[in-house]
C-alpha cells in the first residue's frame, strides 16, 4: 500500500512540475530569443534643481497612472509595466547622463524632458538609442522638429490661437484687433493662428505690430477702437506685459484682452492687480475643469495624494492638482496606447505606432500627427481676477 501511495505521489509531483513548466514557459520571438515581458517606461524629469516643482508633479502624474494601468496584454503575451526614473536635475550638464541611465536600464519608451538645452541633449541620447520620447509642455519644439523619435502631447503653441479665437468669437463679437511684436516668432505664430481660425469662422481682423523697445502702446489701443474691434488679441511676450497693461488701464481700455498661455503667470496678475481690465488666457489644464474625464482624474488623484503622505509632500504639501501632474498622467497613458497599437514593446515598433495615435486624455482628446506634434480638441480658459490676484476657471473651450 505504501508503495502504491509513493508511486501516486511521485506521479502527482511530476505532473505538477510539468504543469508548472508549461505555465512558466518562456515566450520567444521569431528569432527564438526570449521575450522580455516587463515594459519599462522612463520618466525623464527634473526631480531636483530649479525646475523640480514641475518635475516632481509630472512624475507624480505618471506614477498615479501606473497604479491604474500596470499590465498590458497584446497577442498572447501579458506584460507588466514598470517605471524607471531619470533625474535631469534641471541641468543640461546632467541631462545626457540621466538619459543614458534610462537607456542602460532598458527603457522601451520615455516621457518627460524640459527646457530647451535639456530636451535637446536628451533627444540626441534617446534618438541614438532608438527610443521614442513623449514630451510634455516643457519640451522644446525644436526637439520635435529635429528628431523622428520625439513627440509632444502638449496642446499649447499654435493651437492656442485657434482655441482662443473660438472662445472669443462665441463670446465677444465678429471683429478682433491683433497686436503682435515685430520680429518675434512666437508672437507671429500665435497671431497668425488666431487670425486664420477667427476669419475661417466669418470674423474680421485688424492687425498692428510694434517694435522691440516700444514704450507707448496708446496708438494701438486707439486703432483697436477705431477698427470697431470687440476684443484685442495680444500674443506679446511676458516681459512687455507690465507696460502694456499699465497703459491699457490708464487709457481706460474696456475691450476684453486675450493672449496666449504665456500670460498665465504671477507677473501678469501682478501687473493687472487693481485694474478693471478684462483678461483671459488658455491653459492646458486646470483642476476646476468641467469635463467628465478631467473632473474624474482630479477627484481620484487628490484621493491618492491624501492616502500617501510622502506623495503629498512631493506635491508641495497639499492636494492641488496642477497641469504638470495631468500632463504626466496623459503622457503615460498615451505611451500605453502607442504600445497597444505597436502590438508589443519593441522600441522601433512603438516609434512607428505613435503617428496617428489618439488618446482621450484628462486634458482633452489628443492625436499625435505624423510630425510628432499633438493635435488637440480644446483647452481650459482662465480669467484674471484683478482684485484678488488669481486666475479663475471659465470653461473648457473646444477649437472650431
Beta strands, then each sheet from edge to edge (+ up, - down):
strand 1: 38-45
strand 2: 71-74
strand 3: 77-87
strand 4: 109-112
strand 5: 132-135
strand 6: 150-152
strand 7: 175-181
strand 8: 204-210
strand 9: 231-233
strand 10: 256-259
strand 11: 279-283
strand 12: 358-361
strand 13: 364-368
strand 14: 374-376
strand 15: 378-385
strand 16: 390-398
sheet 1: 2+ 3- 1- 4- 5- 6-
sheet 2: 8+ 7+ 9+ 10+ 11+ 15- 16+
sheet 3: 12+ 13- 14+
end
